Amino acid sequence: MRLPNTHLTLKILLWGHTLFGYCKESQAADSSRATTPLPTPKSYAPEKISCPASLSVSISSTYPWPTSSAEQAYISSKTTKSLKTWEDYLCRVNLTGFDVKEFLKNSTRDGQVAGRNLPNIAFSLSGGGNRALLYAASIMDAFDSRNPQANEARTGGVLQLANFASGLSASSWLLASWGNANFIRFPELADNAWHSAFTHGYFSWKRMKHYPHHYRDLRKKKKAGFHVSVVENDPDVGRTLTLSSLRSKSEYVEQSVPFPILVTTSRKQEGADLDLDSPIYEFTPEDINVWHPTLNATFPIEYLGSKAGAVTNKATECVTGFDNLGFLMGASSNIFSYQDGKKISKSMLAGLASMFVKGRFYEALVPNPFMGQGMGPAPGTGYPDGERDELLLADGAMAQESMPLFPLLQPSRMVDVILAVDSSVDGRAFDNPNQKGYPNGTSLYRTSMKLQQEGYRGFKFPE
């Protein structure tokens, strides 16, 4: 595998950290926040705290492997509130021979449950750099009830009805920046936040003035006892924004938007290949989750960076502020990780870079809250990261599952319909067989292959 163009790689990751312009440092709770807001981090460096008595890793070995109570509460409340939205949408669609009132009456009588008596819709948004960010945004806007043209086309409202939106790599930039801007319309987000990412180069003053602060932020994190890596190349922008802070946004509080899921994967060890059995990790405003045949577990995202006992599952060393929004976007889009693979052909510039950066420092480094869990009968068996105290996180598409479908296939989420937005370029261009040019279904095929492996065969997927 050839290392992607190094300049493009750096551009993508640096740009990923600039997407907060619309609501920069906007972590304060919205006025409609119903519960006590999380404290704003003092700096980019995580802070060590005393562990809450009840804090622990939640593990399930029983089908259908439930999600966390916080996620369940969000989806349940959103579904309960959705009847008026369903009525507006179905009346606007004006289906022939379909009784909207009777449909909604039946849902109310049986208790509204997404996936049982109300359709459960999800978006799956692929990676693909700037192309994926803009394409996914245009698709999402085409389903937004706030878009008059979408309403005229009778597609508006599906975005508000969707319960989940999973994204990896560039689409994690989309979901994170959208959430930080309180889930405004995408054209407004593009004009106010994303525009600067296209216009400011590496050597513009607006970027260069932050460089001394980046160095200061990284030193603080390292001094606090945490490893840093090349993924953290722009920490000063949004240094006190966290993924858990999205819970204070009014649109999230009102459960009027899809539940956002940022997706990444991990290497078992430095230089190890990524494959279809590599664990898939989710970052949501509520939790970090891992889904694997050997371990299905969840841990509160605001305590990311903490450690838990392998026997009791209770937290033993606790941290807050590690769930920095820009860092987690970088983890999901970490294509620097290509440099840590065994089967790569390095360019001269990449070879020069490797003189200064080695092994795990190409990865997004996260203390493993699931260490010691899911262990097999012999060393090296069971949960692939079970023996690691630190996760080596890479771009979620590096096992060629560029559309994050697997999180939406979890049986406990009961998803009925996935609107899969594929912005990849795996297919060869018609006018140049040596140039990639269009999505050819590789991601769908790879997920299908995954579900044919031992341990994955119970998942529903089109044949």
PyMOL commands that set and color helices and strands:
alter all, ss='L'
color gray80, all
select helices_A, chain A and resi 6-16+21-23+69-81+83-93+100-110+129-141+148-152+158-161+170-180+186-199+205-208+211-223+244-248+250-253+301-303+325-332+335-340+348-353+359-362+406-409+411-413+442-450
alter helices_A, ss='H'
color red, helices_A
select strands_A, chain A and resi 47-49+58-59+121-125+164-168+259-267+280-283+287-292+295-300+307-308+315-320+364-367+390-394+417-421+427-429+432-438
alter strands_A, ss='S'
color yellow, strands_A
deselect
rebuild
show_as cartoon
